[in-house]
Amino acid sequence: MPISKKDIGLSKLMSKMLRHSPGDFGLVLDGEGFCSLGDFLTALNRVSGFEDVRPEDIQRVVRECEKQRFEIAEDYIRARYGHSHERITYEAAEPPSVLYHGTNRKAVALIMAEGLLPMSRQYVHLSEGLHFAALAGKRRGELVILEVDTARAGQKGVRFYYAGNEVWLADRIPAECCRPIADQ
C-alpha cells in the first residue's frame, strides 16, 4: 500500500527530530539514539500541523517506511541510521560476505580511487540486498550499484555494524574492496 502524503510529511519530520536535530525539539537521545515514545509524541504534537498525531500514526510510519529508517523497542523510538548530530554507537557484527552500496555514476571514479567514505554522515551505509541499495542510490542521479567484499574489508581492519532491516554501517570501505556491478 502506498504511503499517504500525510505519512510522508510525518516521516520527514520524524527524521528531522530523530536523525538531525533532536535538541531543537527538546528531545534527548541516549547513546543508541533512543528516546521515550511518550516524550517523542509530546514533542511531535507541539509542531504546527502535527498536533493530532497519535501513537498509532507513528507506529504505522515506522512499519510502512520502505527504507525502515525507524525502530520502536518497548516504549522507545529511534532512527536506525543516518544521524547527523552526535555519533550513535552500534555493536560490531559479522556481515554477510557481500554487501551493496547505491551511488551515482559521477561518484564511481572517486570511490574507486579513495574508497567509500561517510561524507557528511557518520557511517557508510550498505545493504544486504540490491533493493535498498537501489533506493538509496536512485536519489543521487544515474544509479550504479557497488558490491563490497566484506571479508577483504575485514582483513583491512574495517568493522561492520548492523543497524537492522538489512542495513549495515562501516566507518569507511577501502577502494580495493568495492567493485561496480551491472547498472541497475
Secondary structure, 3 states (H helix, E strand, C coil): CCCCHHHHHHHHHHHHHHHHCHHHHCCCCCCCCCEEHHHHHHHHHCCCCCCCCCHHHHHHHHHHCCCCCEEEECCEEEECCCCCCCCCCCCECCCCCEEEEEEEHHHHHHHHHHCECCCCCCCEEEECCHHHHHHHHHCCCCEEEEEEEHHHHHHCCCCEEEEECCEEEECCECHHHEEECCCC
